[in-house]
Amino acid sequence: MKNQIQVPFIGDKQVTWFYEHNKSVKLVDNYTFKSTLRYVGFSRGRSALNIEWLDLSNNKTYHSGMSLLDESLKGNNNPSVSEIAQIFQIEGEFTFKKQGTSILLTYAK
């Protein structure tokens, strides 16, 4: 269930995994939020490729798996895209999911 996930943050940056003894990590109960996110880039996780997003409303950074980027580019959740230059910007309602040992951003269904 979504509500059982705790999302790790270090400052304003959501991290995909963490060591439990890391005192700088703040765990936040999973939540759903509406926002506009801009594609920043990607990073390699422990066993996956993660997509980095910037929340334009509060400058927080989130990570998702490739499936969120794939859904967005295919228009499966009708992202608001009016120009080619905005293709890496998505708008919608988001939450977090556990995938393996990672906590990743996803569309709220």
Secondary structure, 3 states (H helix, E strand, C coil): CHHHCEEEEECCEECCCCCCCCCCCEEEECCCEEEEEEEEEEEECCCCEEEEEEECCCCCEEEECHHHHHHHHHCCCCCCCCCHHHCCEEEEEEEEEEECCEEEEEECC
